[in-house]
Amino acid sequence: MNHDVIKTVIFDQHEIIRSVDLVKREYTFEYELNYVLVGLRRAGKTMLLYSIVKDLIGKGVEWDQIIYVNFEDERLAEFKMSDFNDIVLVKNELTDKKGYYFFDEIQNIEGWEKFARRMADRKEFVYITGSNAKMLSKEISETLGGRYIPEYISTFSFSEFLDGKKIDHDEKALLKTSSKGKIVRLFDEYYKFGGFPETLNIRSKREYVSNVYQKILLSDIMSRNNIRNEYALKLIVKKIAEALKNEISYTKLHNVVKSVGCSISKDSLIDYVTYMKDAYLIFDTRNYFAYFVEKESKPRYYFNDNGLLNLFLIDENSSLLANQVAICLHNRYDQELFYLKSVETKVDIDFFLPEENLAVQVAYSIAGDARKREVDNLLRFAKTRPGCRLQIVTYNEEETIETEGFTIEVIPAYKYLLD
């Protein structure tokens, strides 16, 4: 391919990166390793690549060493697998120093995996991102032969969201009336519309999130997996949203879907739910008390962004709050996040982290009868689990409950997400 075209694409990308205003993300990378960034569509993977580039420049790397190629650039419309080596030749024309390669939407080029593996074998520094339609974390390790580290990228955390809004949120800010008021107000926005980076400064937030959802549904799930029953897929997503916080087996979900006249086999339903997880639309937690087979068949589902969940709810504040806490804990602990439910002991706790010995209940408010219900649930479990820390996350209530020799921290969600 014409080297001048490739150079123009690279130089123009340098100008874009120089000019863009970035929000510092809560990710760290070892610059001696190769990464492929995966995660929910529009979660900010490209912006994170830009941030890595700026960090490298700050460490003394020269711009000519930054070989950033966006394969959605129309000037590369005729690019094919045999042209990949021209990118390496262009780097050698620009500098004799080590190159840092950034390939955005590389999946657009058939056979890209062979080139990516060759670059890794040559000990080049390579960072890759692409659409979820063809680059899912469960497939990446096999596709790239273990040569790249998959790094899951979520939408903005609340801390990153506040950074994007240029709002201080350190300990002093949380104590000052003026700044605390701004943080609480912005938490309500974050909690309702989620953390997609591009929603920071747009008014039509719900419309934007709806468009992202349609793209996930049509491209990352239906098109990728050759699904024709769009109605069944949409119905399953809706029913999972309505069942949030409750364990739901495939059998139960299948019965619910059939009860409204939707024809779909149970095997297809299981496949659809798997595709939804692969596209990062949802994730699940398992019952720590249950036998293995129950862990596999009775999960509790959550959405990977509150904005997506809120598309299906009508004034469901408790579901949004539980989902937001689930996202926070899932992003931090991944597969080590469970729930607790036992018919025998009557324990029903939203989240349990065995490695941290921490049990967490979520309640929009603990006023009235809710207080006794949530406290009793935690106490029943604490009496069987010595030293377990106990927490209740609320929308805005805060206190410390001392009862029966146990301490329960009641923490408002905006503080919990910033901890």
N, C-alpha and C positions, 0 to 999 in steps of 0.2 A: 504494500500500500504506500501511497505517496507520503514521504516522511514529513513534508511541510504541513500537510493536513493534520497529522498526528501532533506535531509541535504546536500548531495553532490551537488545537483542542486543549492541550496541556496548559499553554500560556493563558488562554482565556479562563480556564478553570482556576489558575493561580489568582487571577484578578477577582474572581467571584469569592474565593476563600479570603483574600485580603480584606474585602469590603464587608463581608457578612458579620453581623452582630451575633455572637454566640453566647448561649447559656452554658456555664460550666456544669458538666454532668458528673454524676457520682460513680465514675468508672475509672479504673486504673489499668494500664496496659504495660507489659514488658516489651520494650521495643526491639528485643532480640528474637521475638517469637512472631509467628504468623497467625492472623485472626480472620475469622469470618463472622460478621455480625448478623444475628438473626433476631426475629421478634415480630411483634404486631406491626402491620402495615401503618406507615406514617408515624411511627414511634420516635423518629429522629435519628435513624441510623446514619443517614448521609451527613447530617449536621455533626454527628460524633466523629465521623471521618475528618471533617473540616477541623474539628477541635484537635484531633491527633496531629494533623498537619501543622497547625499553629504551635502546638507544644514542641514539635520537632524543630521548627524554625527558631523557637525560643531557646532551644538547647544548642543552637549553632549550626544546624543543618541548613544548607543553602537551597534556595528555591529550585535551582536546576536539578537537584537531587530528588525533588518531589515529582513523581510521574503519576499524575492523577488523570484517569481516563473514565469518563462517564459514557457508557455504551448506549445510552439513550440519546446521545447527541446525533442529530440528523446527518452531520457530516461523516459519521461512521456507518451510515446505512448499508454500505456495501462491504463492510468489514467481515471477514470470515476467519476460520480457525488458522489458516496458513499465514494470516497477517499478524498473528500475535508476536512472532519473533521480531517484527519491525518495531514494536514498542521497545524491546530491549536494545535494538540497534539505535533507536532515537535517543535513549538514555545515554548510550555510549558517545553519541555525537554531542550531547549537551554537557557531559561531565565525566571525568575519570574516577570520581568518588563513588562511594556506595550509593545505590539508588533505593528509594522508598516508594514502593508501588501501591497505588490505591485504585482498585477496580470496582466501580459502581455499576450495578445492574449488569454484571458480567454474564448472567445467565442468558442474555439475549443472543449470545454467540454460541452456536452449536459446537460442542467439543471443548468448551472452556476448561473442563476439569483436568484434561491432560496437560494443558499449559500451566494451570495452577499447581499441579503436582510437580511438574518439571522445575518451576520457579522455586518451590520449597526445597527440592532436592539440591538445587544450586546454592542454597543458603541465602537466597534473596529475602528481603523484608517485604511481605505482601499483606495487604489488608483488603478484604473483600466484603461487599454487601450486595444484596439482590432482593428481588421481590419474593414474597412468601410462596407465590405460585409454583416456583421451581426450586427454592432453596430453604428447606425446612431442617431444623436442627437434628431431627432423628435420622436424616439422610446424609447430612453433611459429613460426618465422620467417616462413613463408608465411602462416600463419593470421593473424598479427598485423601483417603488412605491414612487417616490419623495425622496428617501433616499440619493441619490447622486446628486452632482452638476455637470452638464455637462459643461466642459470647452473646448471651441473651440480653437484648436491649428493651427495656420497658418504656412506656410513656413516662412523662415527668413524675417524679416523686413530688410530694408537697413542698419539700425544701427547694427542689429545682424550680418548681412553679413559682415560688416566691422570689427566687433569684431572677427568674425571667421577668417578673413584675418589678424588680429592683426594690424589694421590700426587705429590710433587715429582719432577721428572725433568730438572733442569738439570745442568750439568757437575759440580757438587759432589755432587749426589745420586747420580750414576753412579759416583762414586769412593768413597762411603761404604758400608761393608759392609752395614749395616742397610737403608738405602734401596735399594741395588742389589739386594739379595735380594728385596725386595717387587716391584721392577720386573720382574725375571726371572720371578718367580712369576706376576705378572699378564700378562706376555707370553704365557705358556703358555695362559692362559685366553682371551686375545684371539685368539691364533693358531688355537685350536680352535673357538671359538664366534663369532668375527667381531666387528664393530663396530656392530651395531644399537643405537642409543641406549637402547632400552627393556630391553636385556639386562643393563644395568649392575648392577641391584640385584634381579634375579629369579633364583631357583634353577633353574627349569625352562627353561634357556637353549635346549637342543636342541629342546624342544617348541615354544617360541616361534618359533625360526627355521623350523622345519618348517611352522608355520602361515603364516608370511610367504611361504614358498615356494609353498604351495598357493594362496594368494591371487594371487601373481604368475602362477602357471601358469593358474589358472582364469579370473581376471578380466583381467589385463593381456595375456595371450597368447591363450588359447582364445576367450573371449567376445568380445574386441575384434576378433579376426580370423576369427570364425566357423569355428573349427576343431572338427571332430567326432571326429577320430581321436586321442583322449586317450592311448591306449596308445603310439602312434607318437611323439607328442611327448615323453612321459615317457622313452621308450627312448632317444631322441636326446639328451636332457639327460644321462642316465646314461652313455651312450657317450662323450660329450664330456668328462665328468668323468673317466672312466677313461683317456682319451687325453691328459690334461693334460700339458703340456710337449712334446708331440710334434706335428709338423705333420700335419694330416689334411685331405685334399681332400674335396670333396663326393662324389666318386665312391667314395672309400674308405669314408667314413661311410655312404653309401648301401648299399654291399656288406655292411658290418658289421651294419647294421640288418636287411637282408634275410636274413642268415645265421641269424638267430634267429626267422625266420618272420613278420616284420612286413611287411605289404604297404603300400608307399607309393612314389609316383613320386619320381624324383630332383628334379623341379621343385618338388614339394610339400615335400620335405626342405629344399631351399634356402630356400623361403619360411619354413619353421618356424624355421630358424636365424636368419634375418633378424628374425623377430618376437621371438626370444629376446634379440637384441642391442638391438632397439628398446625392450624392456621393462627394459633394464639388468641382465638376469640374467647375461649374459656379454659379454666383449669379446675382441678378437683382436689378435695381433701378426703382422707380415709379415716375410718373409725379405729382408734388405737386399741380399743378393747376387743375388737372383733377378730374372729378367725380369718385366716388368709382369704378364703373364698368370699367372705362377706366384705372384706376390704376391697376386693375387686368388683363387687357387684352393687354395693350401696354407698356410693360416694355422695358428697355434697359439692355442688358445682358453684363456681363463681366466675365472673367476667374479668378479663384482664384490664379493663378500664371502666370507671364508673359512668362515663359518658355513653358508652355502648349499652350498659345495663339500663340506664335511665330512659332509653328509647322505648322500653317495653313496660315501664312502670307508671302508675298514676298515684302520686302522693304516697310513695312507699319509702319514707325516710329511714325506717329501721333496716330495710334491705340494702339501701345505699350505704348506710353506715357500716353494716356487717361486711359488705363487699369491699369497702375502702380499707378496712382493717385487714381483710383477707389478702388483698393485693400487697399491702405493706409487708405482711409476714411471709407471704409466698415469695416475694422478690428477694427477701433476705435469707429464708431458710429452705425454700424449694421443697424437696421431697420429705423433709423432716417436720412438716406441718401436718397436724392431724386434728380431728375432732374427737370428742368423748361422748359415748352414749351407751348406757347399760340399763336394761329393763329391771334387772335384779336390784341394783343399787339406786335406781332412779336418778342417776347422774346424767346430765345433758349439758355439755359445755362446748362452746363454739370452737375454741382453738386450744390445742395443747402442743407444746414444744418439749418433747422428752429430754433433749440435750440440754435445754435451759431449765428444765424442771419448772415450767411456767404454764399456768392455766389462765385463759383469757375469755371473759364473757363480754359480749357487746350488747348494749341496751341503749336505745335512744335517750331514755330517762329512767332513773331508778326511783322516781317519786311514787308514792302510794304502794300498791300491792307488788309492783315490780321489784322493789327493794328486797323484800323478803324472798321472793322467788330466785333472784340472781344470787343473793348472798347464800341462801341455803344450798343451792346447787354447788357452789364453790366449796362450801364447808363439807358437804358429803364426800367430795373427792379428796379434799385436803387431809381428812382424817385417815385416809388410806395411803397417802403419799407424803411421807415426812419431808419437811423442808421445802415443799412446793410453794413457789411464789404465786400470789393470787391477784388478778387485775380485773377491773370492769372498765371498759371503754364506753363513754357516753358522748352525746353530742357536745354538751358544754358544762356538765356538772363535774365538780372536783372535790374530793375529801379523802380522808383515811378512815376506814372502818376497823375498829378493834373489837373483836367478838370471839368468845370461847377460846381465847388464847391464840387466835389467828389475826393476821393483818391483811386487809384487802385494800389495794390502791384503786381509787376511783379517779380516772384520768380523762379529761376532755380530749376528743379526737384530734383537734388541731395540735395539741401538745404531744399526743402519742405519736403522730406521724412525723414530728420533728425530732423525736428522741433518737 
